[in-house]
């Protein structure tokens, strides 16, 4: 059956058709929908793991148990999963294991722009890279074949454009392989001679995979005008086809590691000029240069950012069609990111800014606390760094740091990587204050459950982490819970914990306003005769509040009646409708 399908949904369909039985993932844009869509199939057990390392270990365990398994993550999540990845590469699999990683060129929803192809090379595992939804489905099925044929995990590299765009997919039936028996194998214990021998096998496997890459249907040549030859992959292939059509010959690489050698040399010999078109780092280009080929690449195209058809045209000196130029003249209004109206994090960041705190931030929708008018986050690094980074900051700064700095981390991120950080605070003794923003959901990636919510991926009742009990068990005697809508309480507790000569945890607890089923209060309105136009209510940066004719205005379609703004107004001008 033919169906218009999102790239991530097509990956999930590929997992289903390939007979995958276990998927463990951690949500991360642009990869999240892979696991959400897979969870709609009853035949696949799906779960949200606490982090990507755990997810990969679960998926590998299921592979050892004899069933096809998978995990999905975004590019920075692969950093977290790198520890097991490198050893699993040595150890091999039993049933097929597919690791879906989604890169984010342009950093639409990420703190860096790393290129995951480097991990394939470093871990010496094959990587496939689809260019549309149809290939997303087919490449996943092919990945399982490669995994089992070569005894290796296989990376399937998505990117934002492929993950979140739609194209036509031809769906098929599920074919579930028989469960592979588990056989005890002492050589899988990675130590001394076992590890050394495994490394030799991995190098032999790489040579076998190169031979496979020379002939497989994942890589293909599309001959056109031989004056120009383009080697490309993923979305860059789509841009090349749109810009050049039959005006260039194209070597489209679907297996991005290991790269073929003879195939590339043979293609280069058929064209007058050779160009590598690839986003981010010059991975294919460097491979071509190592083969001794004269090639253009990053001397033409940028190493930073997401590509587009127009960028390819400009870099290659191709004249734009009139239709493209006309569209470029259409002004697009700016849409700066902002926390939702009524977001429980807003009050916390207002108080932190008011008290001039150094705020070590973390990864989540609360990172928006850094933007005006709150301006209440000094930096962020990666999941969980707010806890361990704050500890290091205070060890360097001493008492001043302990009295003026806080770490801020969400509930899901805390479970992901914050627990070990606060353990370091308690164990190695800094009087650091960490604020856990418990909004009862994983908000930034679209409302996924996590171990603090009491529900699993399918919304069924599940074990629930008690944050207060956990923090106390790790050595914190000072654990406070506040309502972020009560600004006076938040400020009082913050000042008390900063002054305390002990490590402390503040849990800001209020559900995300976007959670389905949350009942909101009636919206507020402005009594214009009382409003003085002082703009105090604007200091919290709520998108429901604006100023018109020197009077505050409230958009009742956005306002949820949290009443945080009423605590700012000295003239009692904000009332419930």
Secondary structure, DSSP 8 states (H G I E B T S, - for coil): -EEEEEHHHHHHHHHHHTT--EEEE---TTSHHHHHHHTT-TTSEEEE-SSHHHHHHHHHHHHHTTS-EEEEEEHHHHHHHHHHHHHHHHH--SS-EEEEEEE-TT-SS-S----THHHHHHHT--EE--SSHHHHHHHHHHHHHHHHHHTS-EEEEEEHHHHT-EEEEE---------------GGGS-SHHHHHHHHHHHHHHHHHHHHHHHH-TTSEEE---TTEEEEE-HHHHHHHHHHHGGGSEEEE-SEEES--SHHHHHHHTT-SEEEEE-SSS-HHHHHHHHTT---BSTTTS-SSS---HHHHHHHHT----HHHHHHHTS----------TT-THHHHHHHHHHTT-EEE--SSGGGGGGSTTT----B--STTHHHHHHHHHHHHHTHHHHHHEEEEEEHHHIIIIIHHHHHHHHHHT---EEEEEE-SSBTTTT-B--TTTTB-TTS-B-----HHHHHHHTT-SEEEEE-TT-HHHHHHHHHHHHHSSS-EEEEEE---TTSTT------EEE-TTT-----GGGGG--TTEEEETTEEEE-TTT-----TGGGT-TT--EEE-
